[in-house]
């Protein structure tokens, strides 16, 4: 889709109600409910983070959005695909500000080029005890991505038609914290498999966009 057409459609996004859990449920790992039950006490003191689903024009002026592959490290989100963004810091006035700041730090998009157009449904991530607030955002400039080498392994660009294709849903085998291997629903995007909380957020974004486009 040409980016100008996308901008005309996305201007109507405020009138679209959030599908919330109805969208999340399509991509929920089968063990999520059990994890939530185990985390009830921890959830009261959960940390907060903001992330951006940032849409932008490519050099061909087609619509894309960006994901990142995180570096391999000693942590629960090591080598996983997610949205740019990060935790709320003392200097941040809001989760939206945190999401924009972290996106700038991780992939180099200037803060003043980013426009948030829709606040989405918050997702709780049990392994790291984070409440993550996603936002749909746009930049009208063709980005010149600069990755943060200490945090980002790869910047992943996803074309909008590819994302809206229903054939990109797949299954991925993952090991639970109990050592049991289970199949979880996932998106296959630009040769990367995206599952868990990011897939839940993507599912809501996809359902919203399908009402607009």
Legacy VTK file of the C-alpha trace (Angstrom):
# vtk DataFile Version 3.0
C-alpha trace
ASCII
DATASET POLYDATA
POINTS 213 float
0.000 0.000 0.000
1.205 3.501 -0.914
2.021 5.435 2.259
-0.257 8.398 1.377
-3.199 5.995 1.178
-2.196 4.485 4.501
-2.120 7.960 6.098
-5.648 8.713 4.857
-6.906 5.450 6.351
-5.030 5.736 9.644
-6.563 9.195 10.208
-9.820 7.373 11.052
-8.202 5.165 13.682
-9.575 7.061 16.702
-13.077 5.885 15.769
-12.032 2.223 15.883
-12.685 0.555 19.270
-9.874 -1.601 20.616
-10.515 -5.323 20.088
-8.293 -5.943 23.145
-8.446 -9.471 24.570
-10.427 -10.746 21.570
-7.348 -10.094 19.429
-4.822 -11.140 22.068
-6.542 -14.486 22.578
-5.752 -15.561 19.004
-2.027 -15.531 19.810
-2.007 -16.460 23.508
0.438 -19.250 24.446
-1.437 -22.197 26.035
0.415 -21.830 29.336
-0.235 -18.077 29.787
-3.141 -18.475 32.220
-1.026 -20.660 34.480
1.788 -18.101 34.416
-0.632 -15.317 35.313
-1.931 -17.312 38.269
1.637 -17.804 39.513
2.398 -14.088 39.105
-0.606 -12.624 40.957
1.476 -11.224 43.803
4.294 -10.013 41.562
1.846 -8.281 39.210
1.016 -5.749 41.945
4.573 -4.414 41.661
5.028 -4.905 37.924
7.380 -2.559 36.082
6.105 -0.464 33.180
7.308 -0.121 29.599
6.161 1.478 26.373
6.717 0.249 22.807
5.947 1.585 19.332
4.491 -0.051 16.270
6.079 2.537 13.996
4.767 2.763 10.406
6.713 4.650 7.765
7.267 5.047 4.001
9.945 2.974 2.294
12.155 4.350 -0.482
9.506 3.064 -2.927
6.959 4.980 -0.790
5.269 1.763 0.277
4.082 1.309 3.868
6.209 -0.664 6.314
6.656 -1.018 10.062
9.702 -1.926 12.108
10.556 -4.673 14.581
13.883 -5.456 16.235
15.745 -8.650 17.044
17.275 -8.211 20.463
20.837 -9.211 21.251
21.615 -12.549 22.876
22.130 -11.920 26.571
21.468 -13.474 29.954
17.807 -12.516 30.257
14.253 -13.648 29.512
13.937 -11.691 26.242
17.306 -12.703 24.824
17.351 -13.087 21.006
13.615 -12.384 20.713
11.789 -10.247 18.158
9.856 -7.287 19.542
8.874 -3.687 19.016
11.329 -0.885 19.683
10.744 0.647 23.099
11.619 0.047 26.707
10.963 0.632 30.363
9.687 3.809 31.957
12.564 5.841 33.374
12.539 8.634 35.949
12.904 11.311 33.260
9.873 10.086 31.282
6.609 11.968 31.811
4.523 9.106 30.399
4.719 5.651 28.845
4.244 7.279 25.453
7.295 9.431 26.064
9.263 6.367 27.191
8.282 4.485 24.029
9.360 7.360 21.776
12.633 7.958 23.648
13.579 4.281 23.610
12.692 3.965 19.923
15.004 6.866 19.175
17.788 5.256 21.225
17.358 1.773 19.759
16.840 2.468 16.047
17.763 6.136 15.585
14.446 7.634 14.442
14.409 11.299 15.555
11.931 12.001 18.342
10.435 14.974 16.516
9.660 12.759 13.484
7.446 10.396 15.517
3.684 10.944 15.823
1.612 8.622 18.034
-1.848 7.969 16.585
-3.371 5.266 18.826
-2.886 3.865 22.313
-3.452 0.109 22.292
-4.309 -2.475 24.940
-1.696 -3.074 27.613
-0.107 -6.544 27.788
1.385 -8.121 30.899
4.568 -10.183 30.420
4.911 -12.772 33.226
8.580 -13.843 32.777
9.899 -10.281 33.221
6.985 -8.923 35.316
6.353 -5.978 32.994
3.160 -4.225 31.951
3.849 -3.145 28.384
1.884 -0.328 26.783
1.958 -0.422 22.963
1.202 2.525 20.688
0.653 2.788 16.939
2.826 5.602 15.582
3.906 7.012 12.235
6.823 8.909 10.786
6.274 10.634 7.465
10.005 10.646 6.739
11.833 7.705 5.163
13.836 6.503 8.195
17.593 6.190 8.240
17.815 3.504 10.881
20.785 3.481 13.250
20.714 0.491 15.560
21.913 0.582 19.140
24.702 -1.990 18.860
24.610 -3.029 22.515
20.890 -3.908 22.449
19.769 -4.527 18.881
21.009 -7.404 16.754
18.928 -6.687 13.646
16.380 -4.138 12.465
13.482 -5.944 10.768
11.351 -4.133 8.199
7.903 -5.593 7.520
5.777 -4.639 4.512
2.119 -3.915 5.262
0.616 -6.318 2.659
2.782 -9.136 4.044
1.586 -8.388 7.582
-2.086 -8.356 6.551
-1.790 -11.735 4.809
-3.645 -14.366 6.860
-1.205 -17.064 5.758
1.584 -15.736 7.987
0.130 -17.394 11.107
2.170 -20.420 12.160
3.048 -22.519 15.209
6.327 -22.476 17.110
7.600 -25.014 19.619
8.911 -23.410 22.807
9.957 -24.731 26.187
8.008 -23.570 29.224
9.652 -22.716 32.528
8.724 -26.250 33.590
10.827 -27.750 30.796
7.787 -28.886 28.823
7.750 -28.219 25.071
4.503 -26.749 23.721
3.307 -25.257 20.452
2.396 -21.576 20.526
0.713 -19.443 17.824
3.105 -17.100 16.039
3.543 -14.740 13.104
6.081 -15.501 10.388
7.317 -12.033 9.407
10.256 -11.355 7.075
11.776 -14.773 7.883
11.446 -14.220 11.652
9.048 -16.006 13.987
7.241 -13.666 16.389
5.334 -15.092 19.341
4.309 -14.301 22.913
3.428 -10.763 24.000
4.627 -9.172 20.746
2.391 -11.505 18.739
-0.548 -10.572 20.972
0.069 -6.873 20.286
0.487 -7.529 16.560
-2.821 -9.376 16.514
-4.653 -6.330 17.868
-2.891 -4.036 15.377
-3.793 -6.346 12.511
-7.457 -6.517 13.520
-7.635 -2.718 13.761
-5.945 -2.159 10.389
-8.201 -4.668 8.662
-11.153 -2.499 9.660
-9.500 0.579 8.173
-7.828 -0.655 4.997
LINES 1 214
213 0 1 2 3 4 5 6 7 8 9 10 11 12 13 14 15 16 17 18 19 20 21 22 23 24 25 26 27 28 29 30 31 32 33 34 35 36 37 38 39 40 41 42 43 44 45 46 47 48 49 50 51 52 53 54 55 56 57 58 59 60 61 62 63 64 65 66 67 68 69 70 71 72 73 74 75 76 77 78 79 80 81 82 83 84 85 86 87 88 89 90 91 92 93 94 95 96 97 98 99 100 101 102 103 104 105 106 107 108 109 110 111 112 113 114 115 116 117 118 119 120 121 122 123 124 125 126 127 128 129 130 131 132 133 134 135 136 137 138 139 140 141 142 143 144 145 146 147 148 149 150 151 152 153 154 155 156 157 158 159 160 161 162 163 164 165 166 167 168 169 170 171 172 173 174 175 176 177 178 179 180 181 182 183 184 185 186 187 188 189 190 191 192 193 194 195 196 197 198 199 200 201 202 203 204 205 206 207 208 209 210 211 212
